[in-house]
Amino acid sequence: MAFSAPNLSVLAYANNFTLWHYTSVDNTATITGSGYFNNAVDMLRVNDLMIINIDTDGTPATKFYIVTGNDGSSVSVTVYS
């Protein structure tokens, strides 16, 4: 599937940092894939933290992700460890 803007919401914002929540039927490989969050390029900033409920129609899990790149046209995220 693709990124769905209505499933992205702000949980907290302070000092140029945003904590996001997102829910998706997609798995980690898809979410961390190239261009998944590009439609949110104007909202997501490097080092923002995301709590994502993944694979909600299969084997649901909750994982933390961090925004690792945003060049103004593309966004990249990775699993936070």
PyMOL Python script that loads the backbone (N, CA, C, O; Angstrom):
from pymol import cmd

cmd.read_pdbstr("""\
ATOM      1  N   MET A   1       0.833  -1.183   0.000  1.00  0.00           N
ATOM      2  CA  MET A   1       0.000   0.000   0.000  1.00  0.00           C
ATOM      3  C   MET A   1       0.875   1.242   0.000  1.00  0.00           C
ATOM      4  O   MET A   1       2.101   1.145  -0.064  1.00  0.00           O
ATOM      5  N   ALA A   2       0.260   2.383   0.070  1.00  0.00           N
ATOM      6  CA  ALA A   2       1.005   3.636   0.037  1.00  0.00           C
ATOM      7  C   ALA A   2       0.736   4.439   1.302  1.00  0.00           C
ATOM      8  O   ALA A   2      -0.189   4.152   2.062  1.00  0.00           O
ATOM      9  N   PHE A   3       1.562   5.444   1.504  1.00  0.00           N
ATOM     10  CA  PHE A   3       1.393   6.366   2.619  1.00  0.00           C
ATOM     11  C   PHE A   3      -0.014   6.954   2.586  1.00  0.00           C
ATOM     12  O   PHE A   3      -0.528   7.299   1.522  1.00  0.00           O
ATOM     13  N   SER A   4      -0.633   7.066   3.765  1.00  0.00           N
ATOM     14  CA  SER A   4      -1.960   7.645   3.905  1.00  0.00           C
ATOM     15  C   SER A   4      -1.901   8.781   4.920  1.00  0.00           C
ATOM     16  O   SER A   4      -1.791   8.538   6.122  1.00  0.00           O
ATOM     17  N   ALA A   5      -1.974  10.007   4.443  1.00  0.00           N
ATOM     18  CA  ALA A   5      -1.838  11.187   5.302  1.00  0.00           C
ATOM     19  C   ALA A   5      -2.811  11.207   6.483  1.00  0.00           C
ATOM     20  O   ALA A   5      -2.409  11.634   7.565  1.00  0.00           O
ATOM     21  N   PRO A   6      -4.071  10.770   6.338  1.00  0.00           N
ATOM     22  CA  PRO A   6      -4.971  10.790   7.490  1.00  0.00           C
ATOM     23  C   PRO A   6      -4.526   9.879   8.644  1.00  0.00           C
ATOM     24  O   PRO A   6      -5.007  10.022   9.768  1.00  0.00           O
ATOM     25  N   ASN A   7      -3.612   8.946   8.367  1.00  0.00           N
ATOM     26  CA  ASN A   7      -3.134   8.035   9.411  1.00  0.00           C
ATOM     27  C   ASN A   7      -1.911   8.569  10.157  1.00  0.00           C
ATOM     28  O   ASN A   7      -1.380   7.889  11.036  1.00  0.00           O
ATOM     29  N   LEU A   8      -1.459   9.775   9.818  1.00  0.00           N
ATOM     30  CA  LEU A   8      -0.307  10.407  10.461  1.00  0.00           C
ATOM     31  C   LEU A   8      -0.798  11.527  11.368  1.00  0.00           C
ATOM     32  O   LEU A   8      -1.511  12.426  10.923  1.00  0.00           O
ATOM     33  N   SER A   9      -0.417  11.469  12.635  1.00  0.00           N
ATOM     34  CA  SER A   9      -0.853  12.516  13.562  1.00  0.00           C
ATOM     35  C   SER A   9       0.268  12.882  14.522  1.00  0.00           C
ATOM     36  O   SER A   9       1.147  12.072  14.818  1.00  0.00           O
ATOM     37  N   VAL A  10       0.219  14.113  14.998  1.00  0.00           N
ATOM     38  CA  VAL A  10       1.196  14.627  15.956  1.00  0.00           C
ATOM     39  C   VAL A  10       0.778  14.221  17.364  1.00  0.00           C
ATOM     40  O   VAL A  10      -0.363  14.432  17.773  1.00  0.00           O
ATOM     41  N   LEU A  11       1.721  13.634  18.097  1.00  0.00           N
ATOM     42  CA  LEU A  11       1.479  13.314  19.505  1.00  0.00           C
ATOM     43  C   LEU A  11       2.026  14.407  20.413  1.00  0.00           C
ATOM     44  O   LEU A  11       1.420  14.739  21.431  1.00  0.00           O
ATOM     45  N   ALA A  12       3.186  14.970  20.037  1.00  0.00           N
ATOM     46  CA  ALA A  12       3.808  16.022  20.845  1.00  0.00           C
ATOM     47  C   ALA A  12       4.754  16.835  19.971  1.00  0.00           C
ATOM     48  O   ALA A  12       5.354  16.322  19.026  1.00  0.00           O
ATOM     49  N   TYR A  13       4.870  18.108  20.308  1.00  0.00           N
ATOM     50  CA  TYR A  13       5.788  18.991  19.592  1.00  0.00           C
ATOM     51  C   TYR A  13       6.426  19.928  20.601  1.00  0.00           C
ATOM     52  O   TYR A  13       5.734  20.550  21.408  1.00  0.00           O
ATOM     53  N   ALA A  14       7.764  20.028  20.553  1.00  0.00           N
ATOM     54  CA  ALA A  14       8.476  20.962  21.424  1.00  0.00           C
ATOM     55  C   ALA A  14       9.883  21.165  20.898  1.00  0.00           C
ATOM     56  O   ALA A  14      10.518  20.221  20.429  1.00  0.00           O
ATOM     57  N   ASN A  15      10.368  22.386  20.973  1.00  0.00           N
ATOM     58  CA  ASN A  15      11.761  22.703  20.642  1.00  0.00           C
ATOM     59  C   ASN A  15      12.213  22.136  19.298  1.00  0.00           C
ATOM     60  O   ASN A  15      13.277  21.525  19.200  1.00  0.00           O
ATOM     61  N   ASN A  16      11.397  22.342  18.267  1.00  0.00           N
ATOM     62  CA  ASN A  16      11.723  21.872  16.915  1.00  0.00           C
ATOM     63  C   ASN A  16      11.803  20.355  16.793  1.00  0.00           C
ATOM     64  O   ASN A  16      12.521  19.840  15.936  1.00  0.00           O
ATOM     65  N   PHE A  17      11.082  19.645  17.632  1.00  0.00           N
ATOM     66  CA  PHE A  17      11.022  18.183  17.586  1.00  0.00           C
ATOM     67  C   PHE A  17       9.562  17.773  17.598  1.00  0.00           C
ATOM     68  O   PHE A  17       8.756  18.336  18.339  1.00  0.00           O
ATOM     69  N   THR A  18       9.225  16.785  16.771  1.00  0.00           N
ATOM     70  CA  THR A  18       7.857  16.279  16.736  1.00  0.00           C
ATOM     71  C   THR A  18       7.861  14.774  16.964  1.00  0.00           C
ATOM     72  O   THR A  18       8.668  14.045  16.387  1.00  0.00           O
ATOM     73  N   LEU A  19       6.954  14.328  17.808  1.00  0.00           N
ATOM     74  CA  LEU A  19       6.695  12.912  18.020  1.00  0.00           C
ATOM     75  C   LEU A  19       5.408  12.596  17.265  1.00  0.00           C
ATOM     76  O   LEU A  19       4.360  13.187  17.524  1.00  0.00           O
ATOM     77  N   TRP A  20       5.505  11.665  16.338  1.00  0.00           N
ATOM     78  CA  TRP A  20       4.393  11.318  15.463  1.00  0.00           C
ATOM     79  C   TRP A  20       3.831   9.939  15.786  1.00  0.00           C
ATOM     80  O   TRP A  20       4.516   9.091  16.357  1.00  0.00           O
ATOM     81  N   HIS A  21       2.572   9.731  15.410  1.00  0.00           N
ATOM     82  CA  HIS A  21       1.982   8.396  15.402  1.00  0.00           C
ATOM     83  C   HIS A  21       1.468   8.147  13.991  1.00  0.00           C
ATOM     84  O   HIS A  21       0.884   9.028  13.360  1.00  0.00           O
ATOM     85  N   TYR A  22       1.697   6.926  13.506  1.00  0.00           N
ATOM     86  CA  TYR A  22       1.210   6.522  12.191  1.00  0.00           C
ATOM     87  C   TYR A  22       0.746   5.080  12.284  1.00  0.00           C
ATOM     88  O   TYR A  22       1.332   4.283  13.016  1.00  0.00           O
ATOM     89  N   THR A  23      -0.286   4.746  11.558  1.00  0.00           N
ATOM     90  CA  THR A  23      -0.773   3.376  11.521  1.00  0.00           C
ATOM     91  C   THR A  23      -0.884   2.929  10.073  1.00  0.00           C
ATOM     92  O   THR A  23      -1.285   3.705   9.205  1.00  0.00           O
ATOM     93  N   SER A  24      -0.526   1.667   9.813  1.00  0.00           N
ATOM     94  CA  SER A  24      -0.479   1.192   8.435  1.00  0.00           C
ATOM     95  C   SER A  24      -0.639  -0.318   8.354  1.00  0.00           C
ATOM     96  O   SER A  24      -0.274  -1.046   9.277  1.00  0.00           O
ATOM     97  N   VAL A  25      -1.179  -0.769   7.255  1.00  0.00           N
ATOM     98  CA  VAL A  25      -1.222  -2.204   6.967  1.00  0.00           C
ATOM     99  C   VAL A  25       0.115  -2.675   6.412  1.00  0.00           C
ATOM    100  O   VAL A  25       0.341  -3.876   6.259  1.00  0.00           O
ATOM    101  N   ASP A  26       1.003  -1.727   6.112  1.00  0.00           N
ATOM    102  CA  ASP A  26       2.311  -2.056   5.534  1.00  0.00           C
ATOM    103  C   ASP A  26       3.286  -2.564   6.583  1.00  0.00           C
ATOM    104  O   ASP A  26       3.114  -2.316   7.777  1.00  0.00           O
ATOM    105  N   ASN A  27       4.310  -3.276   6.130  1.00  0.00           N
ATOM    106  CA  ASN A  27       5.344  -3.806   7.028  1.00  0.00           C
ATOM    107  C   ASN A  27       6.561  -2.877   7.041  1.00  0.00           C
ATOM    108  O   ASN A  27       6.603  -1.884   6.315  1.00  0.00           O
ATOM    109  N   THR A  28       7.536  -3.208   7.865  1.00  0.00           N
ATOM    110  CA  THR A  28       8.726  -2.366   8.007  1.00  0.00           C
ATOM    111  C   THR A  28       9.464  -2.187   6.683  1.00  0.00           C
ATOM    112  O   THR A  28       9.906  -1.081   6.372  1.00  0.00           O
ATOM    113  N   ALA A  29       9.605  -3.247   5.905  1.00  0.00           N
ATOM    114  CA  ALA A  29      10.326  -3.142   4.628  1.00  0.00           C
ATOM    115  C   ALA A  29       9.681  -2.111   3.709  1.00  0.00           C
ATOM    116  O   ALA A  29      10.381  -1.362   3.028  1.00  0.00           O
ATOM    117  N   THR A  30       8.379  -2.069   3.687  1.00  0.00           N
ATOM    118  CA  THR A  30       7.670  -1.103   2.839  1.00  0.00           C
ATOM    119  C   THR A  30       7.805   0.305   3.408  1.00  0.00           C
ATOM    120  O   THR A  30       8.085   1.250   2.671  1.00  0.00           O
ATOM    121  N   ILE A  31       7.609   0.445   4.707  1.00  0.00           N
ATOM    122  CA  ILE A  31       7.655   1.762   5.348  1.00  0.00           C
ATOM    123  C   ILE A  31       9.041   2.399   5.250  1.00  0.00           C
ATOM    124  O   ILE A  31       9.154   3.611   5.066  1.00  0.00           O
ATOM    125  N   THR A  32      10.074   1.605   5.369  1.00  0.00           N
ATOM    126  CA  THR A  32      11.428   2.153   5.284  1.00  0.00           C
ATOM    127  C   THR A  32      11.923   2.195   3.837  1.00  0.00           C
ATOM    128  O   THR A  32      13.043   2.632   3.572  1.00  0.00           O
ATOM    129  N   GLY A  33      11.100   1.748   2.924  1.00  0.00           N
ATOM    130  CA  GLY A  33      11.475   1.754   1.507  1.00  0.00           C
ATOM    131  C   GLY A  33      11.550   3.159   0.942  1.00  0.00           C
ATOM    132  O   GLY A  33      11.030   4.115   1.518  1.00  0.00           O
ATOM    133  N   SER A  34      12.193   3.254  -0.171  1.00  0.00           N
ATOM    134  CA  SER A  34      12.412   4.534  -0.835  1.00  0.00           C
ATOM    135  C   SER A  34      11.103   5.247  -1.156  1.00  0.00           C
ATOM    136  O   SER A  34      10.238   4.705  -1.844  1.00  0.00           O
ATOM    137  N   GLY A  35      10.975   6.460  -0.654  1.00  0.00           N
ATOM    138  CA  GLY A  35       9.876   7.325  -1.023  1.00  0.00           C
ATOM    139  C   GLY A  35       8.558   7.138  -0.296  1.00  0.00           C
ATOM    140  O   GLY A  35       7.590   7.825  -0.621  1.00  0.00           O
ATOM    141  N   TYR A  36       8.479   6.245   0.668  1.00  0.00           N
ATOM    142  CA  TYR A  36       7.203   5.965   1.321  1.00  0.00           C
ATOM    143  C   TYR A  36       6.574   7.228   1.920  1.00  0.00           C
ATOM    144  O   TYR A  36       5.375   7.450   1.753  1.00  0.00           O
ATOM    145  N   PHE A  37       7.355   8.051   2.610  1.00  0.00           N
ATOM    146  CA  PHE A  37       6.822   9.238   3.278  1.00  0.00           C
ATOM    147  C   PHE A  37       7.036  10.529   2.477  1.00  0.00           C
ATOM    148  O   PHE A  37       6.923  11.618   3.040  1.00  0.00           O
ATOM    149  N   ASN A  38       7.338  10.433   1.189  1.00  0.00           N
ATOM    150  CA  ASN A  38       7.609  11.638   0.394  1.00  0.00           C
ATOM    151  C   ASN A  38       6.442  12.623   0.382  1.00  0.00           C
ATOM    152  O   ASN A  38       6.666  13.831   0.303  1.00  0.00           O
ATOM    153  N   ASN A  39       5.222  12.141   0.457  1.00  0.00           N
ATOM    154  CA  ASN A  39       4.073  13.061   0.471  1.00  0.00           C
ATOM    155  C   ASN A  39       3.963  13.843   1.778  1.00  0.00           C
ATOM    156  O   ASN A  39       3.143  14.755   1.884  1.00  0.00           O
ATOM    157  N   ALA A  40       4.773  13.498   2.766  1.00  0.00           N
ATOM    158  CA  ALA A  40       4.792  14.233   4.037  1.00  0.00           C
ATOM    159  C   ALA A  40       6.074  15.042   4.175  1.00  0.00           C
ATOM    160  O   ALA A  40       6.459  15.414   5.283  1.00  0.00           O
ATOM    161  N   VAL A  41       6.733  15.315   3.062  1.00  0.00           N
ATOM    162  CA  VAL A  41       8.035  15.998   3.088  1.00  0.00           C
ATOM    163  C   VAL A  41       7.956  17.369   3.782  1.00  0.00           C
ATOM    164  O   VAL A  41       8.937  17.812   4.379  1.00  0.00           O
ATOM    165  N   ASP A  42       6.811  18.033   3.709  1.00  0.00           N
ATOM    166  CA  ASP A  42       6.670  19.350   4.331  1.00  0.00           C
ATOM    167  C   ASP A  42       6.429  19.283   5.833  1.00  0.00           C
ATOM    168  O   ASP A  42       6.466  20.309   6.513  1.00  0.00           O
ATOM    169  N   MET A  43       6.180  18.082   6.359  1.00  0.00           N
ATOM    170  CA  MET A  43       5.880  17.944   7.790  1.00  0.00           C
ATOM    171  C   MET A  43       7.002  17.273   8.573  1.00  0.00           C
ATOM    172  O   MET A  43       7.299  17.681   9.696  1.00  0.00           O
ATOM    173  N   LEU A  44       7.623  16.260   8.001  1.00  0.00           N
ATOM    174  CA  LEU A  44       8.608  15.461   8.733  1.00  0.00           C
ATOM    175  C   LEU A  44       9.992  16.093   8.657  1.00  0.00           C
ATOM    176  O   LEU A  44      10.445  16.508   7.590  1.00  0.00           O
ATOM    177  N   ARG A  45      10.650  16.158   9.804  1.00  0.00           N
ATOM    178  CA  ARG A  45      12.005  16.712   9.869  1.00  0.00           C
ATOM    179  C   ARG A  45      12.979  15.652  10.364  1.00  0.00           C
ATOM    180  O   ARG A  45      12.604  14.733  11.092  1.00  0.00           O
ATOM    181  N   VAL A  46      14.226  15.794   9.959  1.00  0.00           N
ATOM    182  CA  VAL A  46      15.273  14.885  10.413  1.00  0.00           C
ATOM    183  C   VAL A  46      15.289  14.873  11.937  1.00  0.00           C
ATOM    184  O   VAL A  46      15.213  15.919  12.582  1.00  0.00           O
ATOM    185  N   ASN A  47      15.389  13.681  12.496  1.00  0.00           N
ATOM    186  CA  ASN A  47      15.400  13.387  13.927  1.00  0.00           C
ATOM    187  C   ASN A  47      14.028  13.370  14.577  1.00  0.00           C
ATOM    188  O   ASN A  47      13.934  13.124  15.779  1.00  0.00           O
ATOM    189  N   ASP A  48      12.952  13.625  13.822  1.00  0.00           N
ATOM    190  CA  ASP A  48      11.625  13.408  14.388  1.00  0.00           C
ATOM    191  C   ASP A  48      11.486  11.918  14.688  1.00  0.00           C
ATOM    192  O   ASP A  48      12.058  11.079  13.992  1.00  0.00           O
ATOM    193  N   LEU A  49      10.729  11.602  15.720  1.00  0.00           N
ATOM    194  CA  LEU A  49      10.501  10.217  16.120  1.00  0.00           C
ATOM    195  C   LEU A  49       9.073   9.831  15.759  1.00  0.00           C
ATOM    196  O   LEU A  49       8.145  10.624  15.916  1.00  0.00           O
ATOM    197  N   MET A  50       8.908   8.602  15.272  1.00  0.00           N
ATOM    198  CA  MET A  50       7.595   8.116  14.861  1.00  0.00           C
ATOM    199  C   MET A  50       7.285   6.800  15.573  1.00  0.00           C
ATOM    200  O   MET A  50       8.102   5.879  15.584  1.00  0.00           O
ATOM    201  N   ILE A  51       6.110   6.727  16.157  1.00  0.00           N
ATOM    202  CA  ILE A  51       5.594   5.467  16.683  1.00  0.00           C
ATOM    203  C   ILE A  51       4.636   4.958  15.619  1.00  0.00           C
ATOM    204  O   ILE A  51       3.654   5.623  15.292  1.00  0.00           O
ATOM    205  N   ILE A  52       4.921   3.785  15.081  1.00  0.00           N
ATOM    206  CA  ILE A  52       4.109   3.284  13.978  1.00  0.00           C
ATOM    207  C   ILE A  52       3.543   1.911  14.314  1.00  0.00           C
ATOM    208  O   ILE A  52       4.275   0.985  14.664  1.00  0.00           O
ATOM    209  N   ASN A  53       2.237   1.803  14.200  1.00  0.00           N
ATOM    210  CA  ASN A  53       1.569   0.508  14.291  1.00  0.00           C
ATOM    211  C   ASN A  53       1.601  -0.074  12.880  1.00  0.00           C
ATOM    212  O   ASN A  53       0.946   0.439  11.972  1.00  0.00           O
ATOM    213  N   ILE A  54       2.374  -1.156  12.705  1.00  0.00           N
ATOM    214  CA  ILE A  54       2.576  -1.736  11.373  1.00  0.00           C
ATOM    215  C   ILE A  54       1.766  -3.012  11.188  1.00  0.00           C
ATOM    216  O   ILE A  54       1.327  -3.648  12.146  1.00  0.00           O
ATOM    217  N   ASP A  55       1.587  -3.356   9.928  1.00  0.00           N
ATOM    218  CA  ASP A  55       0.958  -4.615   9.525  1.00  0.00           C
ATOM    219  C   ASP A  55      -0.345  -4.862  10.286  1.00  0.00           C
ATOM    220  O   ASP A  55      -0.581  -5.957  10.795  1.00  0.00           O
ATOM    221  N   THR A  56      -1.186  -3.825  10.358  1.00  0.00           N
ATOM    222  CA  THR A  56      -2.392  -3.902  11.170  1.00  0.00           C
ATOM    223  C   THR A  56      -3.424  -4.899  10.641  1.00  0.00           C
ATOM    224  O   THR A  56      -4.368  -5.244  11.352  1.00  0.00           O
ATOM    225  N   ASP A  57      -3.256  -5.357   9.418  1.00  0.00           N
ATOM    226  CA  ASP A  57      -4.183  -6.350   8.879  1.00  0.00           C
ATOM    227  C   ASP A  57      -3.577  -7.756   8.848  1.00  0.00           C
ATOM    228  O   ASP A  57      -4.183  -8.680   8.307  1.00  0.00           O
ATOM    229  N   GLY A  58      -2.391  -7.917   9.423  1.00  0.00           N
ATOM    230  CA  GLY A  58      -1.717  -9.215   9.420  1.00  0.00           C
ATOM    231  C   GLY A  58      -1.230  -9.581  10.801  1.00  0.00           C
ATOM    232  O   GLY A  58      -1.993 -10.061  11.639  1.00  0.00           O
ATOM    233  N   THR A  59       0.063  -9.345  11.031  1.00  0.00           N
ATOM    234  CA  THR A  59       0.669  -9.589  12.334  1.00  0.00           C
ATOM    235  C   THR A  59       1.045  -8.228  12.913  1.00  0.00           C
ATOM    236  O   THR A  59       2.176  -7.774  12.738  1.00  0.00           O
ATOM    237  N   PRO A  60       0.119  -7.579  13.595  1.00  0.00           N
ATOM    238  CA  PRO A  60       0.358  -6.213  14.068  1.00  0.00           C
ATOM    239  C   PRO A  60       1.529  -6.117  15.041  1.00  0.00           C
ATOM    240  O   PRO A  60       1.783  -7.023  15.835  1.00  0.00           O
ATOM    241  N   ALA A  61       2.220  -5.007  14.953  1.00  0.00           N
ATOM    242  CA  ALA A  61       3.324  -4.705  15.867  1.00  0.00           C
ATOM    243  C   ALA A  61       3.436  -3.193  15.975  1.00  0.00           C
ATOM    244  O   ALA A  61       2.944  -2.458  15.120  1.00  0.00           O
ATOM    245  N   THR A  62       4.082  -2.746  17.024  1.00  0.00           N
ATOM    246  CA  THR A  62       4.356  -1.326  17.200  1.00  0.00           C
ATOM    247  C   THR A  62       5.863  -1.156  17.253  1.00  0.00           C
ATOM    248  O   THR A  62       6.549  -1.821  18.029  1.00  0.00           O
ATOM    249  N   LYS A  63       6.377  -0.248  16.410  1.00  0.00           N
ATOM    250  CA  LYS A  63       7.818   0.006  16.359  1.00  0.00           C
ATOM    251  C   LYS A  63       8.077   1.500  16.343  1.00  0.00           C
ATOM    252  O   LYS A  63       7.227   2.298  15.948  1.00  0.00           O
ATOM    253  N   PHE A  64       9.276   1.855  16.785  1.00  0.00           N
ATOM    254  CA  PHE A  64       9.726   3.234  16.745  1.00  0.00           C
ATOM    255  C   PHE A  64      10.614   3.427  15.529  1.00  0.00           C
ATOM    256  O   PHE A  64      11.448   2.577  15.215  1.00  0.00           O
ATOM    257  N   TYR A  65      10.430   4.548  14.847  1.00  0.00           N
ATOM    258  CA  TYR A  65      11.223   4.896  13.675  1.00  0.00           C
ATOM    259  C   TYR A  65      11.744   6.309  13.866  1.00  0.00           C
ATOM    260  O   TYR A  65      11.167   7.099  14.613  1.00  0.00           O
ATOM    261  N   ILE A  66      12.836   6.622  13.188  1.00  0.00           N
ATOM    262  CA  ILE A  66      13.380   7.974  13.218  1.00  0.00           C
ATOM    263  C   ILE A  66      13.522   8.471  11.781  1.00  0.00           C
ATOM    264  O   ILE A  66      13.898   7.720  10.881  1.00  0.00           O
ATOM    265  N   VAL A  67      13.214   9.742  11.591  1.00  0.00           N
ATOM    266  CA  VAL A  67      13.390  10.348  10.279  1.00  0.00           C
ATOM    267  C   VAL A  67      14.880  10.622  10.110  1.00  0.00           C
ATOM    268  O   VAL A  67      15.460  11.408  10.859  1.00  0.00           O
ATOM    269  N   THR A  68      15.489   9.983   9.140  1.00  0.00           N
ATOM    270  CA  THR A  68      16.935  10.094   8.942  1.00  0.00           C
ATOM    271  C   THR A  68      17.321  11.019   7.798  1.00  0.00           C
ATOM    272  O   THR A  68      18.486  11.393   7.666  1.00  0.00           O
ATOM    273  N   GLY A  69      16.356  11.386   6.978  1.00  0.00           N
ATOM    274  CA  GLY A  69      16.675  12.276   5.872  1.00  0.00           C
ATOM    275  C   GLY A  69      15.449  12.993   5.351  1.00  0.00           C
ATOM    276  O   GLY A  69      14.352  12.436   5.318  1.00  0.00           O
ATOM    277  N   ASN A  70      15.651  14.245   4.941  1.00  0.00           N
ATOM    278  CA  ASN A  70      14.618  15.031   4.278  1.00  0.00           C
ATOM    279  C   ASN A  70      15.338  16.114   3.488  1.00  0.00           C
ATOM    280  O   ASN A  70      15.842  17.080   4.062  1.00  0.00           O
ATOM    281  N   ASP A  71      15.385  15.950   2.173  1.00  0.00           N
ATOM    282  CA  ASP A  71      16.091  16.914   1.331  1.00  0.00           C
ATOM    283  C   ASP A  71      15.144  17.899   0.643  1.00  0.00           C
ATOM    284  O   ASP A  71      15.535  18.608  -0.285  1.00  0.00           O
ATOM    285  N   GLY A  72      13.905  17.933   1.107  1.00  0.00           N
ATOM    286  CA  GLY A  72      12.936  18.833   0.529  1.00  0.00           C
ATOM    287  C   GLY A  72      12.063  18.182  -0.540  1.00  0.00           C
ATOM    288  O   GLY A  72      11.041  18.743  -0.937  1.00  0.00           O
ATOM    289  N   SER A  73      12.462  17.010  -1.001  1.00  0.00           N
ATOM    290  CA  SER A  73      11.647  16.288  -1.977  1.00  0.00           C
ATOM    291  C   SER A  73      11.472  14.822  -1.617  1.00  0.00           C
ATOM    292  O   SER A  73      10.544  14.170  -2.096  1.00  0.00           O
ATOM    293  N   SER A  74      12.356  14.303  -0.780  1.00  0.00           N
ATOM    294  CA  SER A  74      12.221  12.902  -0.357  1.00  0.00           C
ATOM    295  C   SER A  74      12.542  12.769   1.127  1.00  0.00           C
ATOM    296  O   SER A  74      13.362  13.498   1.685  1.00  0.00           O
ATOM    297  N   VAL A  75      11.863  11.809   1.735  1.00  0.00           N
ATOM    298  CA  VAL A  75      12.010  11.550   3.180  1.00  0.00           C
ATOM    299  C   VAL A  75      12.458  10.111   3.358  1.00  0.00           C
ATOM    300  O   VAL A  75      11.973   9.214   2.667  1.00  0.00           O
ATOM    301  N   SER A  76      13.391   9.887   4.290  1.00  0.00           N
ATOM    302  CA  SER A  76      13.789   8.530   4.617  1.00  0.00           C
ATOM    303  C   SER A  76      13.644   8.314   6.120  1.00  0.00           C
ATOM    304  O   SER A  76      13.894   9.213   6.923  1.00  0.00           O
ATOM    305  N   VAL A  77      13.232   7.101   6.478  1.00  0.00           N
ATOM    306  CA  VAL A  77      13.086   6.717   7.876  1.00  0.00           C
ATOM    307  C   VAL A  77      13.766   5.370   8.089  1.00  0.00           C
ATOM    308  O   VAL A  77      13.946   4.594   7.150  1.00  0.00           O
ATOM    309  N   THR A  78      14.134   5.109   9.322  1.00  0.00           N
ATOM    310  CA  THR A  78      14.720   3.824   9.678  1.00  0.00           C
ATOM    311  C   THR A  78      14.199   3.405  11.044  1.00  0.00           C
ATOM    312  O   THR A  78      13.762   4.245  11.830  1.00  0.00           O
ATOM    313  N   VAL A  79      14.245   2.121  11.325  1.00  0.00           N
ATOM    314  CA  VAL A  79      13.817   1.637  12.635  1.00  0.00           C
ATOM    315  C   VAL A  79      14.771   2.208  13.681  1.00  0.00           C
ATOM    316  O   VAL A  79      15.990   2.154  13.518  1.00  0.00           O
ATOM    317  N   TYR A  80      14.209   2.750  14.743  1.00  0.00           N
ATOM    318  CA  TYR A  80      15.006   3.348  15.824  1.00  0.00           C
ATOM    319  C   TYR A  80      15.549   2.239  16.719  1.00  0.00           C
ATOM    320  O   TYR A  80      14.817   1.345  17.144  1.00  0.00           O
ATOM    321  N   SER A  81      16.833   2.318  16.991  1.00  0.00           N
ATOM    322  CA  SER A  81      17.427   1.311  17.887  1.00  0.00           C
ATOM    323  C   SER A  81      18.304   1.965  18.927  1.00  0.00           C
ATOM    324  O   SER A  81      18.885   1.276  19.766  1.00  0.00           O
TER     325      SER A  81
END
""", "prot")
cmd.dss("prot")
cmd.show_as("cartoon", "prot")
cmd.util.cbc("prot")
cmd.orient("prot")
